[in-house]
């Protein structure tokens, strides 16, 4: 149940961000993401709910946390001229 809810939330976040930018939603694998870490043109958003994020020891250093229930608030603050990766671990 948790995994399904997490995937649903991440999917909704991705859809909203892409729709706002008028783009399709490409996927990225972990090796490609690792090669981009540290790039000033990359914004990583961890879209887990607060309790799951706090309980996890698996976080990407430098990622922003975006509450999946408040997408409109944080998505508007992300620069649209950068590559945006949203994940839910």
mmCIF file as gemmi writes it, N, C-alpha and C atoms, coordinates in Angstrom:
data_model
loop_
_atom_site.group_PDB
_atom_site.id
_atom_site.type_symbol
_atom_site.label_atom_id
_atom_site.label_alt_id
_atom_site.label_comp_id
_atom_site.label_asym_id
_atom_site.label_entity_id
_atom_site.label_seq_id
_atom_site.pdbx_PDB_ins_code
_atom_site.Cartn_x
_atom_site.Cartn_y
_atom_site.Cartn_z
_atom_site.occupancy
_atom_site.B_iso_or_equiv
_atom_site.pdbx_formal_charge
_atom_site.auth_seq_id
_atom_site.auth_asym_id
_atom_site.pdbx_PDB_model_num
ATOM 1 N N . UNK Axp A 1 ? 0.818 -1.19 0 1 0 ? 1 A 1
ATOM 2 C CA . UNK Axp A 1 ? 0 0 0 1 0 ? 1 A 1
ATOM 3 C C . UNK Axp A 1 ? 0.865 1.257 0 1 0 ? 1 A 1
ATOM 4 N N . UNK Axp A 2 ? 1.888 1.303 0.874 1 0 ? 2 A 1
ATOM 5 C CA . UNK Axp A 2 ? 2.772 2.466 0.935 1 0 ? 2 A 1
ATOM 6 C C . UNK Axp A 2 ? 3.427 2.709 -0.42 1 0 ? 2 A 1
ATOM 7 N N . UNK Axp A 3 ? 3.987 1.654 -1.004 1 0 ? 3 A 1
ATOM 8 C CA . UNK Axp A 3 ? 4.69 1.8 -2.284 1 0 ? 3 A 1
ATOM 9 C C . UNK Axp A 3 ? 3.744 2.323 -3.362 1 0 ? 3 A 1
ATOM 10 N N . UNK Axp A 4 ? 2.52 1.825 -3.39 1 0 ? 4 A 1
ATOM 11 C CA . UNK Axp A 4 ? 1.552 2.268 -4.395 1 0 ? 4 A 1
ATOM 12 C C . UNK Axp A 4 ? 1.228 3.747 -4.182 1 0 ? 4 A 1
ATOM 13 N N . UNK Axp A 5 ? 1.013 4.149 -2.936 1 0 ? 5 A 1
ATOM 14 C CA . UNK Axp A 5 ? 0.717 5.551 -2.647 1 0 ? 5 A 1
ATOM 15 C C . UNK Axp A 5 ? 1.897 6.453 -2.989 1 0 ? 5 A 1
ATOM 16 N N . UNK Axp A 6 ? 3.088 5.976 -2.691 1 0 ? 6 A 1
ATOM 17 C CA . UNK Axp A 6 ? 4.292 6.745 -2.989 1 0 ? 6 A 1
ATOM 18 C C . UNK Axp A 6 ? 4.447 6.917 -4.497 1 0 ? 6 A 1
ATOM 19 N N . UNK Axp A 7 ? 4.262 5.847 -5.244 1 0 ? 7 A 1
ATOM 20 C CA . UNK Axp A 7 ? 4.37 5.922 -6.697 1 0 ? 7 A 1
ATOM 21 C C . UNK Axp A 7 ? 3.288 6.813 -7.279 1 0 ? 7 A 1
ATOM 22 N N . UNK Axp A 8 ? 2.095 6.739 -6.75 1 0 ? 8 A 1
ATOM 23 C CA . UNK Axp A 8 ? 1.009 7.593 -7.214 1 0 ? 8 A 1
ATOM 24 C C . UNK Axp A 8 ? 1.336 9.058 -6.95 1 0 ? 8 A 1
ATOM 25 N N . UNK Axp A 9 ? 1.821 9.363 -5.767 1 0 ? 9 A 1
ATOM 26 C CA . UNK Axp A 9 ? 2.172 10.744 -5.432 1 0 ? 9 A 1
ATOM 27 C C . UNK Axp A 9 ? 3.285 11.254 -6.338 1 0 ? 9 A 1
ATOM 28 N N . UNK Axp A 10 ? 4.31 10.445 -6.542 1 0 ? 10 A 1
ATOM 29 C CA . UNK Axp A 10 ? 5.417 10.861 -7.412 1 0 ? 10 A 1
ATOM 30 C C . UNK Axp A 10 ? 4.929 11.057 -8.844 1 0 ? 10 A 1
ATOM 31 N N . UNK Axp A 11 ? 4.058 10.181 -9.295 1 0 ? 11 A 1
ATOM 32 C CA . UNK Axp A 11 ? 3.504 10.315 -10.65 1 0 ? 11 A 1
ATOM 33 C C . UNK Axp A 11 ? 2.709 11.592 -10.808 1 0 ? 11 A 1
ATOM 34 N N . UNK Axp A 12 ? 1.916 11.933 -9.806 1 0 ? 12 A 1
ATOM 35 C CA . UNK Axp A 12 ? 1.142 13.168 -9.86 1 0 ? 12 A 1
ATOM 36 C C . UNK Axp A 12 ? 2.052 14.388 -9.862 1 0 ? 12 A 1
ATOM 37 N N . UNK Axp A 13 ? 3.1 14.328 -9.064 1 0 ? 13 A 1
ATOM 38 C CA . UNK Axp A 13 ? 4.061 15.431 -9.024 1 0 ? 13 A 1
ATOM 39 C C . UNK Axp A 13 ? 4.715 15.6 -10.386 1 0 ? 13 A 1
ATOM 40 N N . UNK Axp A 14 ? 5.182 14.506 -10.96 1 0 ? 14 A 1
ATOM 41 C CA . UNK Axp A 14 ? 5.825 14.568 -12.271 1 0 ? 14 A 1
ATOM 42 C C . UNK Axp A 14 ? 4.876 15.118 -13.319 1 0 ? 14 A 1
ATOM 43 N N . UNK Axp A 15 ? 3.638 14.655 -13.306 1 0 ? 15 A 1
ATOM 44 C CA . UNK Axp A 15 ? 2.657 15.12 -14.276 1 0 ? 15 A 1
ATOM 45 C C . UNK Axp A 15 ? 2.429 16.617 -14.128 1 0 ? 15 A 1
ATOM 46 N N . UNK Axp A 16 ? 2.275 17.091 -12.896 1 0 ? 16 A 1
ATOM 47 C CA . UNK Axp A 16 ? 2.01 18.499 -12.661 1 0 ? 16 A 1
ATOM 48 C C . UNK Axp A 16 ? 3.175 19.365 -13.108 1 0 ? 16 A 1
ATOM 49 N N . UNK Axp A 17 ? 4.39 18.97 -12.754 1 0 ? 17 A 1
ATOM 50 C CA . UNK Axp A 17 ? 5.576 19.749 -13.123 1 0 ? 17 A 1
ATOM 51 C C . UNK Axp A 17 ? 5.732 19.78 -14.639 1 0 ? 17 A 1
ATOM 52 N N . UNK Axp A 18 ? 5.585 18.639 -15.279 1 0 ? 18 A 1
ATOM 53 C CA . UNK Axp A 18 ? 5.725 18.579 -16.739 1 0 ? 18 A 1
ATOM 54 C C . UNK Axp A 18 ? 4.622 19.367 -17.433 1 0 ? 18 A 1
ATOM 55 N N . UNK Axp A 19 ? 3.41 19.248 -16.947 1 0 ? 19 A 1
ATOM 56 C CA . UNK Axp A 19 ? 2.292 19.973 -17.552 1 0 ? 19 A 1
ATOM 57 C C . UNK Axp A 19 ? 2.5 21.474 -17.421 1 0 ? 19 A 1
ATOM 58 N N . UNK Axp A 20 ? 3 21.902 -16.265 1 0 ? 20 A 1
ATOM 59 C CA . UNK Axp A 20 ? 3.245 23.331 -16.056 1 0 ? 20 A 1
ATOM 60 C C . UNK Axp A 20 ? 4.315 23.839 -17.018 1 0 ? 20 A 1
ATOM 61 N N . UNK Axp A 21 ? 5.258 22.998 -17.349 1 0 ? 21 A 1
ATOM 62 C CA . UNK Axp A 21 ? 6.337 23.392 -18.259 1 0 ? 21 A 1
ATOM 63 C C . UNK Axp A 21 ? 5.996 23.074 -19.713 1 0 ? 21 A 1
ATOM 64 N N . UNK Axp A 22 ? 4.86 22.425 -19.946 1 0 ? 22 A 1
ATOM 65 C CA . UNK Axp A 22 ? 4.457 22.077 -21.303 1 0 ? 22 A 1
ATOM 66 C C . UNK Axp A 22 ? 5.362 21.022 -21.933 1 0 ? 22 A 1
ATOM 67 N N . UNK Axp A 23 ? 5.858 20.099 -21.128 1 0 ? 23 A 1
ATOM 68 C CA . UNK Axp A 23 ? 6.8 19.099 -21.606 1 0 ? 23 A 1
ATOM 69 C C . UNK Axp A 23 ? 6.303 17.686 -21.327 1 0 ? 23 A 1
ATOM 70 N N . UNK Axp A 24 ? 6.915 16.735 -22.024 1 0 ? 24 A 1
ATOM 71 C CA . UNK Axp A 24 ? 6.663 15.333 -21.71 1 0 ? 24 A 1
ATOM 72 C C . UNK Axp A 24 ? 7.53 14.964 -20.508 1 0 ? 24 A 1
ATOM 73 N N . UNK Axp A 25 ? 7.303 13.787 -19.949 1 0 ? 25 A 1
ATOM 74 C CA . UNK Axp A 25 ? 8.027 13.372 -18.751 1 0 ? 25 A 1
ATOM 75 C C . UNK Axp A 25 ? 9.036 12.283 -19.112 1 0 ? 25 A 1
ATOM 76 N N . UNK Axp A 26 ? 10.297 12.655 -19.265 1 0 ? 26 A 1
ATOM 77 C CA . UNK Axp A 26 ? 11.31 11.626 -19.52 1 0 ? 26 A 1
ATOM 78 C C . UNK Axp A 26 ? 11.677 10.917 -18.219 1 0 ? 26 A 1
ATOM 79 N N . UNK Axp A 27 ? 12.194 9.728 -18.334 1 0 ? 27 A 1
ATOM 80 C CA . UNK Axp A 27 ? 12.665 8.971 -17.172 1 0 ? 27 A 1
ATOM 81 C C . UNK Axp A 27 ? 14.186 9.009 -17.16 1 0 ? 27 A 1
ATOM 82 N N . UNK Axp A 28 ? 14.763 8.836 -15.967 1 0 ? 28 A 1
ATOM 83 C CA . UNK Axp A 28 ? 16.207 8.808 -15.826 1 0 ? 28 A 1
ATOM 84 C C . UNK Axp A 28 ? 16.554 7.638 -14.916 1 0 ? 28 A 1
ATOM 85 N N . UNK Axp A 29 ? 17.609 6.917 -15.262 1 0 ? 29 A 1
ATOM 86 C CA . UNK Axp A 29 ? 18.013 5.816 -14.385 1 0 ? 29 A 1
ATOM 87 C C . UNK Axp A 29 ? 19.052 6.315 -13.384 1 0 ? 29 A 1
ATOM 88 N N . UNK Axp A 30 ? 19.324 5.5 -12.387 1 0 ? 30 A 1
ATOM 89 C CA . UNK Axp A 30 ? 20.188 5.964 -11.292 1 0 ? 30 A 1
ATOM 90 C C . UNK Axp A 30 ? 21.613 6.261 -11.746 1 0 ? 30 A 1
ATOM 91 N N . UNK Axp A 31 ? 22.127 5.523 -12.72 1 0 ? 31 A 1
ATOM 92 C CA . UNK Axp A 31 ? 23.487 5.793 -13.187 1 0 ? 31 A 1
ATOM 93 C C . UNK Axp A 31 ? 23.568 7.136 -13.911 1 0 ? 31 A 1
ATOM 94 N N . UNK Axp A 32 ? 22.558 7.445 -14.732 1 0 ? 32 A 1
ATOM 95 C CA . UNK Axp A 32 ? 22.537 8.741 -15.404 1 0 ? 32 A 1
ATOM 96 C C . UNK Axp A 32 ? 22.393 9.874 -14.39 1 0 ? 32 A 1
ATOM 97 N N . UNK Axp A 33 ? 21.56 9.661 -13.384 1 0 ? 33 A 1
ATOM 98 C CA . UNK Axp A 33 ? 21.396 10.684 -12.35 1 0 ? 33 A 1
ATOM 99 C C . UNK Axp A 33 ? 22.701 10.883 -11.587 1 0 ? 33 A 1
ATOM 100 N N . UNK Axp A 34 ? 23.376 9.796 -11.238 1 0 ? 34 A 1
ATOM 101 C CA . UNK Axp A 34 ? 24.647 9.906 -10.51 1 0 ? 34 A 1
ATOM 102 C C . UNK Axp A 34 ? 25.654 10.741 -11.287 1 0 ? 34 A 1
ATOM 103 N N . UNK Axp A 35 ? 25.659 10.597 -12.616 1 0 ? 35 A 1
ATOM 104 C CA . UNK Axp A 35 ? 26.616 11.338 -13.436 1 0 ? 35 A 1
ATOM 105 C C . UNK Axp A 35 ? 26.29 12.833 -13.478 1 0 ? 35 A 1
ATOM 106 N N . UNK Axp A 36 ? 25.072 13.208 -13.127 1 0 ? 36 A 1
ATOM 107 C CA . UNK Axp A 36 ? 24.654 14.609 -13.162 1 0 ? 36 A 1
ATOM 108 C C . UNK Axp A 36 ? 24.704 15.283 -11.797 1 0 ? 36 A 1
ATOM 109 N N . UNK Axp A 37 ? 24.891 14.503 -10.733 1 0 ? 37 A 1
ATOM 110 C CA . UNK Axp A 37 ? 24.911 15.08 -9.385 1 0 ? 37 A 1
ATOM 111 C C . UNK Axp A 37 ? 25.978 16.167 -9.29 1 0 ? 37 A 1
ATOM 112 N N . UNK Axp A 38 ? 25.63 17.264 -8.668 1 0 ? 38 A 1
ATOM 113 C CA . UNK Axp A 38 ? 26.554 18.378 -8.528 1 0 ? 38 A 1
ATOM 114 C C . UNK Axp A 38 ? 26.435 19.41 -9.635 1 0 ? 38 A 1
ATOM 115 N N . UNK Axp A 39 ? 25.676 19.115 -10.664 1 0 ? 39 A 1
ATOM 116 C CA . UNK Axp A 39 ? 25.481 20.065 -11.761 1 0 ? 39 A 1
ATOM 117 C C . UNK Axp A 39 ? 24.616 21.233 -11.282 1 0 ? 39 A 1
ATOM 118 N N . UNK Axp A 40 ? 25.019 22.47 -11.599 1 0 ? 40 A 1
ATOM 119 C CA . UNK Axp A 40 ? 24.198 23.618 -11.198 1 0 ? 40 A 1
ATOM 120 C C . UNK Axp A 40 ? 22.878 23.699 -11.974 1 0 ? 40 A 1
ATOM 121 N N . UNK Axp A 41 ? 22.759 22.93 -13.039 1 0 ? 41 A 1
ATOM 122 C CA . UNK Axp A 41 ? 21.532 22.931 -13.843 1 0 ? 41 A 1
ATOM 123 C C . UNK Axp A 41 ? 20.556 21.843 -13.424 1 0 ? 41 A 1
ATOM 124 N N . UNK Axp A 42 ? 20.831 21.155 -12.328 1 0 ? 42 A 1
ATOM 125 C CA . UNK Axp A 42 ? 19.998 20.048 -11.871 1 0 ? 42 A 1
ATOM 126 C C . UNK Axp A 42 ? 19.316 20.391 -10.552 1 0 ? 42 A 1
ATOM 127 N N . UNK Axp A 43 ? 18.013 20.151 -10.486 1 0 ? 43 A 1
ATOM 128 C CA . UNK Axp A 43 ? 17.257 20.287 -9.244 1 0 ? 43 A 1
ATOM 129 C C . UNK Axp A 43 ? 16.629 18.928 -8.959 1 0 ? 43 A 1
ATOM 130 N N . UNK Axp A 44 ? 16.9 18.377 -7.782 1 0 ? 44 A 1
ATOM 131 C CA . UNK Axp A 44 ? 16.342 17.088 -7.389 1 0 ? 44 A 1
ATOM 132 C C . UNK Axp A 44 ? 15.33 17.33 -6.285 1 0 ? 44 A 1
ATOM 133 N N . UNK Axp A 45 ? 14.14 16.742 -6.451 1 0 ? 45 A 1
ATOM 134 C CA . UNK Axp A 45 ? 13.078 16.899 -5.461 1 0 ? 45 A 1
ATOM 135 C C . UNK Axp A 45 ? 12.69 15.53 -4.927 1 0 ? 45 A 1
ATOM 136 N N . UNK Axp A 46 ? 12.739 15.369 -3.62 1 0 ? 46 A 1
ATOM 137 C CA . UNK Axp A 46 ? 12.299 14.154 -2.942 1 0 ? 46 A 1
ATOM 138 C C . UNK Axp A 46 ? 10.832 14.365 -2.58 1 0 ? 46 A 1
ATOM 139 N N . UNK Axp A 47 ? 9.937 13.607 -3.216 1 0 ? 47 A 1
ATOM 140 C CA . UNK Axp A 47 ? 8.495 13.835 -3.077 1 0 ? 47 A 1
ATOM 141 C C . UNK Axp A 47 ? 7.819 12.876 -2.105 1 0 ? 47 A 1
ATOM 142 N N . UNK Axp A 48 ? 8.54 12.454 -1.09 1 0 ? 48 A 1
ATOM 143 C CA . UNK Axp A 48 ? 7.92 11.586 -0.084 1 0 ? 48 A 1
ATOM 144 C C . UNK Axp A 48 ? 7.179 12.408 0.947 1 0 ? 48 A 1
ATOM 145 N N . UNK Axp A 49 ? 6.165 11.793 1.559 1 0 ? 49 A 1
ATOM 146 C CA . UNK Axp A 49 ? 5.475 12.489 2.637 1 0 ? 49 A 1
ATOM 147 C C . UNK Axp A 49 ? 6.449 12.637 3.811 1 0 ? 49 A 1
ATOM 148 N N . UNK Axp A 50 ? 6.188 13.63 4.661 1 0 ? 50 A 1
ATOM 149 C CA . UNK Axp A 50 ? 7.13 14.015 5.718 1 0 ? 50 A 1
ATOM 150 C C . UNK Axp A 50 ? 7.568 12.847 6.603 1 0 ? 50 A 1
ATOM 151 N N . UNK Axp A 51 ? 6.624 12.028 7.058 1 0 ? 51 A 1
ATOM 152 C CA . UNK Axp A 51 ? 7.01 10.952 7.985 1 0 ? 51 A 1
ATOM 153 C C . UNK Axp A 51 ? 7.879 9.904 7.298 1 0 ? 51 A 1
ATOM 154 N N . UNK Axp A 52 ? 7.64 9.623 6.025 1 0 ? 52 A 1
ATOM 155 C CA . UNK Axp A 52 ? 8.467 8.648 5.311 1 0 ? 52 A 1
ATOM 156 C C . UNK Axp A 52 ? 9.855 9.211 5.026 1 0 ? 52 A 1
ATOM 157 N N . UNK Axp A 53 ? 9.911 10.503 4.702 1 0 ? 53 A 1
ATOM 158 C CA . UNK Axp A 53 ? 11.197 11.149 4.462 1 0 ? 53 A 1
ATOM 159 C C . UNK Axp A 53 ? 12.027 11.16 5.743 1 0 ? 53 A 1
ATOM 160 N N . UNK Axp A 54 ? 11.41 11.541 6.858 1 0 ? 54 A 1
ATOM 161 C CA . UNK Axp A 54 ? 12.12 11.631 8.14 1 0 ? 54 A 1
ATOM 162 C C . UNK Axp A 54 ? 12.614 10.272 8.619 1 0 ? 54 A 1
ATOM 163 N N . UNK Axp A 55 ? 11.863 9.216 8.336 1 0 ? 55 A 1
ATOM 164 C CA . UNK Axp A 55 ? 12.223 7.879 8.805 1 0 ? 55 A 1
ATOM 165 C C . UNK Axp A 55 ? 13.273 7.198 7.921 1 0 ? 55 A 1
ATOM 166 N N . UNK Axp A 56 ? 13.559 7.77 6.78 1 0 ? 56 A 1
ATOM 167 C CA . UNK Axp A 56 ? 14.461 7.121 5.832 1 0 ? 56 A 1
ATOM 168 C C . UNK Axp A 56 ? 15.915 7.526 6.033 1 0 ? 56 A 1
ATOM 169 N N . UNK Axp A 57 ? 16.802 6.565 5.82 1 0 ? 57 A 1
ATOM 170 C CA . UNK Axp A 57 ? 18.23 6.871 5.813 1 0 ? 57 A 1
ATOM 171 C C . UNK Axp A 57 ? 18.744 6.931 4.373 1 0 ? 57 A 1
ATOM 172 N N . UNK Axp A 58 ? 17.842 6.872 3.417 1 0 ? 58 A 1
ATOM 173 C CA . UNK Axp A 58 ? 18.202 6.941 2 1 0 ? 58 A 1
ATOM 174 C C . UNK Axp A 58 ? 17.695 8.253 1.41 1 0 ? 58 A 1
ATOM 175 N N . UNK Axp A 59 ? 18.601 9.205 1.306 1 0 ? 59 A 1
ATOM 176 C CA . UNK Axp A 59 ? 18.275 10.514 0.762 1 0 ? 59 A 1
ATOM 177 C C . UNK Axp A 59 ? 19.392 10.924 -0.197 1 0 ? 59 A 1
ATOM 178 N N . UNK Axp A 60 ? 19.034 11.659 -1.222 1 0 ? 60 A 1
ATOM 179 C CA . UNK Axp A 60 ? 20.031 12.171 -2.155 1 0 ? 60 A 1
ATOM 180 C C . UNK Axp A 60 ? 20.512 13.513 -1.617 1 0 ? 60 A 1
ATOM 181 N N . UNK Axp A 61 ? 21.81 13.61 -1.406 1 0 ? 61 A 1
ATOM 182 C CA . UNK Axp A 61 ? 22.398 14.829 -0.853 1 0 ? 61 A 1
ATOM 183 C C . UNK Axp A 61 ? 22.086 16.009 -1.782 1 0 ? 61 A 1
ATOM 184 N N . UNK Axp A 62 ? 21.576 17.077 -1.19 1 0 ? 62 A 1
ATOM 185 C CA . UNK Axp A 62 ? 21.267 18.278 -1.956 1 0 ? 62 A 1
ATOM 186 C C . UNK Axp A 62 ? 19.851 18.324 -2.509 1 0 ? 62 A 1
ATOM 187 N N . UNK Axp A 63 ? 19.109 17.22 -2.352 1 0 ? 63 A 1
ATOM 188 C CA . UNK Axp A 63 ? 17.732 17.199 -2.855 1 0 ? 63 A 1
ATOM 189 C C . UNK Axp A 63 ? 16.845 18.077 -1.99 1 0 ? 63 A 1
ATOM 190 N N . UNK Axp A 64 ? 15.893 18.727 -2.617 1 0 ? 64 A 1
ATOM 191 C CA . UNK Axp A 64 ? 14.871 19.471 -1.906 1 0 ? 64 A 1
ATOM 192 C C . UNK Axp A 64 ? 13.767 18.501 -1.531 1 0 ? 64 A 1
ATOM 193 N N . UNK Axp A 65 ? 13.091 18.735 -0.431 1 0 ? 65 A 1
ATOM 194 C CA . UNK Axp A 65 ? 11.934 17.905 -0.121 1 0 ? 65 A 1
ATOM 195 C C . UNK Axp A 65 ? 10.686 18.665 -0.501 1 0 ? 65 A 1
ATOM 196 N N . UNK Axp A 66 ? 9.871 18.034 -1.324 1 0 ? 66 A 1
ATOM 197 C CA . UNK Axp A 66 ? 8.62 18.638 -1.751 1 0 ? 66 A 1
ATOM 198 C C . UNK Axp A 66 ? 7.457 17.78 -1.311 1 0 ? 66 A 1
ATOM 199 N N . UNK Axp A 67 ? 6.645 18.306 -0.431 1 0 ? 67 A 1
ATOM 200 C CA . UNK Axp A 67 ? 5.481 17.567 0.061 1 0 ? 67 A 1
ATOM 201 C C . UNK Axp A 67 ? 4.537 17.275 -1.11 1 0 ? 67 A 1
ATOM 202 N N . UNK Axp A 68 ? 4.217 16.01 -1.362 1 0 ? 68 A 1
ATOM 203 C CA . UNK Axp A 68 ? 3.35 15.681 -2.499 1 0 ? 68 A 1
ATOM 204 C C . UNK Axp A 68 ? 1.94 16.248 -2.367 1 0 ? 68 A 1
ATOM 205 N N . UNK Axp A 69 ? 1.56 16.668 -1.187 1 0 ? 69 A 1
ATOM 206 C CA . UNK Axp A 69 ? 0.25 17.27 -1 1 0 ? 69 A 1
ATOM 207 C C . UNK Axp A 69 ? 0.274 18.78 -1.227 1 0 ? 69 A 1
ATOM 208 N N . UNK Axp A 70 ? 1.458 19.339 -1.475 1 0 ? 70 A 1
ATOM 209 C CA . UNK Axp A 70 ? 1.598 20.785 -1.676 1 0 ? 70 A 1
ATOM 210 C C . UNK Axp A 70 ? 2.428 21.085 -2.924 1 0 ? 70 A 1
ATOM 211 N N . UNK Axp A 71 ? 2.205 20.328 -3.962 1 0 ? 71 A 1
ATOM 212 C CA . UNK Axp A 71 ? 2.981 20.462 -5.19 1 0 ? 71 A 1
ATOM 213 C C . UNK Axp A 71 ? 2.949 21.891 -5.717 1 0 ? 71 A 1
ATOM 214 N N . UNK Axp A 72 ? 1.788 22.485 -5.738 1 0 ? 72 A 1
ATOM 215 C CA . UNK Axp A 72 ? 1.665 23.836 -6.278 1 0 ? 72 A 1
ATOM 216 C C . UNK Axp A 72 ? 2.564 24.847 -5.596 1 0 ? 72 A 1
ATOM 217 N N . UNK Axp A 73 ? 2.775 24.673 -4.291 1 0 ? 73 A 1
ATOM 218 C CA . UNK Axp A 73 ? 3.601 25.608 -3.536 1 0 ? 73 A 1
ATOM 219 C C . UNK Axp A 73 ? 5.07 25.509 -3.904 1 0 ? 73 A 1
ATOM 220 N N . UNK Axp A 74 ? 5.616 24.295 -3.935 1 0 ? 74 A 1
ATOM 221 C CA . UNK Axp A 74 ? 7.048 24.174 -4.191 1 0 ? 74 A 1
ATOM 222 C C . UNK Axp A 74 ? 7.385 24.119 -5.669 1 0 ? 74 A 1
ATOM 223 N N . UNK Axp A 75 ? 6.506 23.606 -6.487 1 0 ? 75 A 1
ATOM 224 C CA . UNK Axp A 75 ? 6.808 23.514 -7.919 1 0 ? 75 A 1
ATOM 225 C C . UNK Axp A 75 ? 6.936 24.903 -8.54 1 0 ? 75 A 1
ATOM 226 N N . UNK Axp A 76 ? 6.186 25.864 -8.035 1 0 ? 76 A 1
ATOM 227 C CA . UNK Axp A 76 ? 6.255 27.224 -8.567 1 0 ? 76 A 1
ATOM 228 C C . UNK Axp A 76 ? 7.59 27.895 -8.244 1 0 ? 76 A 1
ATOM 229 N N . UNK Axp A 77 ? 8.293 27.398 -7.224 1 0 ? 77 A 1
ATOM 230 C CA . UNK Axp A 77 ? 9.576 27.995 -6.828 1 0 ? 77 A 1
ATOM 231 C C . UNK Axp A 77 ? 10.766 27.368 -7.543 1 0 ? 77 A 1
ATOM 232 N N . UNK Axp A 78 ? 10.556 26.283 -8.263 1 0 ? 78 A 1
ATOM 233 C CA . UNK Axp A 78 ? 11.657 25.609 -8.942 1 0 ? 78 A 1
ATOM 234 C C . UNK Axp A 78 ? 11.905 26.287 -10.286 1 0 ? 78 A 1
ATOM 235 N N . UNK Axp A 79 ? 13.138 26.683 -10.555 1 0 ? 79 A 1
ATOM 236 C CA . UNK Axp A 79 ? 13.436 27.321 -11.841 1 0 ? 79 A 1
ATOM 237 C C . UNK Axp A 79 ? 13.125 26.368 -13.011 1 0 ? 79 A 1
ATOM 238 N N . UNK Axp A 80 ? 12.328 26.837 -13.942 1 0 ? 80 A 1
ATOM 239 C CA . UNK Axp A 80 ? 11.91 26 -15.064 1 0 ? 80 A 1
ATOM 240 C C . UNK Axp A 80 ? 12.991 25.857 -16.133 1 0 ? 80 A 1
ATOM 241 N N . UNK Axp A 81 ? 14.086 26.597 -16.01 1 0 ? 81 A 1
ATOM 242 C CA . UNK Axp A 81 ? 15.161 26.496 -16.993 1 0 ? 81 A 1
ATOM 243 C C . UNK Axp A 81 ? 16.22 25.467 -16.586 1 0 ? 81 A 1
ATOM 244 N N . UNK Axp A 82 ? 15.922 24.687 -15.554 1 0 ? 82 A 1
ATOM 245 C CA . UNK Axp A 82 ? 16.845 23.642 -15.096 1 0 ? 82 A 1
ATOM 246 C C . UNK Axp A 82 ? 16.241 22.268 -15.301 1 0 ? 82 A 1
ATOM 247 N N . UNK Axp A 83 ? 17.095 21.254 -15.264 1 0 ? 83 A 1
ATOM 248 C CA . UNK Axp A 83 ? 16.602 19.878 -15.332 1 0 ? 83 A 1
ATOM 249 C C . UNK Axp A 83 ? 16.067 19.514 -13.949 1 0 ? 83 A 1
ATOM 250 N N . UNK Axp A 84 ? 14.842 19.029 -13.906 1 0 ? 84 A 1
ATOM 251 C CA . UNK Axp A 84 ? 14.185 18.706 -12.639 1 0 ? 84 A 1
ATOM 252 C C . UNK Axp A 84 ? 13.968 17.197 -12.556 1 0 ? 84 A 1
ATOM 253 N N . UNK Axp A 85 ? 14.457 16.614 -11.484 1 0 ? 85 A 1
ATOM 254 C CA . UNK Axp A 85 ? 14.265 15.19 -11.227 1 0 ? 85 A 1
ATOM 255 C C . UNK Axp A 85 ? 13.472 15.058 -9.938 1 0 ? 85 A 1
ATOM 256 N N . UNK Axp A 86 ? 12.328 14.401 -10.017 1 0 ? 86 A 1
ATOM 257 C CA . UNK Axp A 86 ? 11.486 14.164 -8.86 1 0 ? 86 A 1
ATOM 258 C C . UNK Axp A 86 ? 11.524 12.67 -8.557 1 0 ? 86 A 1
ATOM 259 N N . UNK Axp A 87 ? 11.779 12.33 -7.297 1 0 ? 87 A 1
ATOM 260 C CA . UNK Axp A 87 ? 11.817 10.916 -6.933 1 0 ? 87 A 1
ATOM 261 C C . UNK Axp A 87 ? 11.091 10.671 -5.631 1 0 ? 87 A 1
ATOM 262 N N . UNK Axp A 88 ? 10.718 9.427 -5.439 1 0 ? 88 A 1
ATOM 263 C CA . UNK Axp A 88 ? 10.087 8.956 -4.227 1 0 ? 88 A 1
ATOM 264 C C . UNK Axp A 88 ? 10.75 7.627 -3.909 1 0 ? 88 A 1
ATOM 265 N N . UNK Axp A 89 ? 11.652 7.617 -2.933 1 0 ? 89 A 1
ATOM 266 C CA . UNK Axp A 89 ? 12.447 6.417 -2.65 1 0 ? 89 A 1
ATOM 267 C C . UNK Axp A 89 ? 11.662 5.354 -1.938 1 0 ? 89 A 1
